Each structure stands twice: as C-alpha cells, then as structure tokens.
Amino acid sequence: MSWEVLHIPGHSPGSIALYNPDGKILIPGDTVYADYAIGRFDLHGASGPQLKDSLNLLAGLEVKMLLPGHNRIMEQVPDGYIRHTARQWEPYLT
C-alpha cells in the first residue's frame, strides 16, 4: 500500500494524517472523528484557525474509510462528511 503523509496542524503543531488514495482510507490522528467531532484546539500549542485549515485540506480528499485516533472507525464515510464537519465547527475555529 502507498500512503501520503499530510501535515495537518491545529490539534497539535506536528499533527499528520496518512491517506491511502487507492483504498480512500484516511488516518487523521486527532483532527477529525466519527459523529461530526474534531480534536481539541484549546490545548497548549493547538490552534483553531490551523485546525480549520487542516479540516478543509482533508475535506478535499475522497474518503471511504476513516480511522481516527479516538472514537469509532467509520467504514462507510458519507460523501462530504469532513466538509460538513468543518462547516459545523467553523464558527469556533477563528
């Protein structure tokens, strides 16, 4: 399998995601979870605006399976799920 490494700061400065374009599998660490949840952005080194940018970056990927750092695995991610999650949280990430 081939994986792309994406820098997605916001939850923490060095956060990364791993994306497998062939399988459309995303391992987003603590950036986005199931149930329209996102990682905390109120911790030392975290940044709401950076998290917003990272969510928008991930929203541009075609994701069918989401393997987050916490919460449950999503085996059938609905189209636009990450974009919808980002929009929901956007007012808090400024």
FENGIMO-V498645 format. One record per run of one state. SS is the DSSP state (A for helix, B for strand, O for the rest). FROM is the first residue (numbers start at 1). TO is the last residue. If there is no record, write none. Layout:
ss:SS from:FROM to:TO
ss:SS from:FROM to:TO
This chain:
ss:O from:1 to:3
ss:B from:4 to:7
ss:O from:8 to:15
ss:B from:16 to:20
ss:O from:21 to:24
ss:B from:25 to:27
ss:O from:28 to:31
ss:B from:32 to:32
ss:O from:33 to:37
ss:B from:38 to:38
ss:O from:39 to:47
ss:A from:48 to:59
ss:O from:60 to:64
ss:B from:65 to:66
ss:O from:67 to:73
ss:B from:74 to:74
ss:O from:75 to:80
ss:A from:81 to:92
ss:O from:93 to:94
